[in-house]
Amino acid sequence: MSQILVNPFEGRGFKLADVEDIRDISIDETVKNAFQKYCSLSYGDSKITLLRKMKLDVLNQMQLNILLQKITRETEKSKVGDEVTGMYLSRLIQLSYSKGHDNFVLMFKEGISYLGYNLKGKFGKPLNITLYGDALDHCGAESKYLNMNIFGNTTGYLGSHSDSCKYVLNGSTQNSCGSNALLCDFEISGNVGSELGFFSYLSKYTVQGKIGNNPGLESKVGTLKIQNERDFKRYCIRPVCLFWRIQLIDTNGEVLKENDAKK
């Protein structure tokens, strides 16, 4: 039986002490079948309605990670990065969660778009997922009751159009992070691109790095926490932030100063 190395980040500074050692796990029939169904998908087959009609087997957390490694190793890079891959994996994650599995950990080298897309947890029992790798656009987008922890960077639209979710990004992201988000919480250790929180409502954004243009554009009632005092003064007077409470925080997250958001 073929075997696969499931931790692509070995030797690159990642320590997964809480993850079982799955260095050499045989690929079982369930994973093989899931991979064959993925191979049958082509560009343009990424509509989530189509994927919902596919008859899929339930994979547990370890099987999902093994499948992901097999996909990234044996599939052309352009297809791995296409939304069909992220949506297929997201569909499998949702099915697994519906059968009682949770706390998913996925590791990958190649960028994947739409990973964690349209995931639905439950009130009081959110779906939890940790990603090790650089994700592409729409990571965790259009989700509800999702807790997502990312060790890497993302491109645009992280967590966009989501409801009651929390995103912890140990890296940087690009434009429209948290756009149209409702009751969401974003913690970002790196930089953020333009239009952070565009059209969001009752969401919170904590950013340690630099922020692009127009944060809070067209948003209603939100909070922006930043560590740079110069940015704090600048964003307090920008019209795009009229409805946001802007807070200057220290490295421990303690609030040092804040403005009064207009009602």
Secondary structure, 3 states (H helix, E strand, C coil): CCEEECCCCCCCCCCCCCCCCCCEEECCHHHHHHHHHHHHCCCCCCCHHHHHHCCCCCCCHHHHHHHHHHHHHHCCHHHHHCHHHHHHHHHHHHHHHHCCCCCEEEECCCCCCCCCCCCECECCECEEEEEECCCCCCCCCCCECEEEEEECCCCCCCCCCCECCEEEECCCCCCCCCCCCECCEEEECCCECCCCCCCCECCEEEECCCECCCCCCCCECEEEEECCHHHHHHHHHCHHHCCEEEEEECCCCCEEEECCCCC
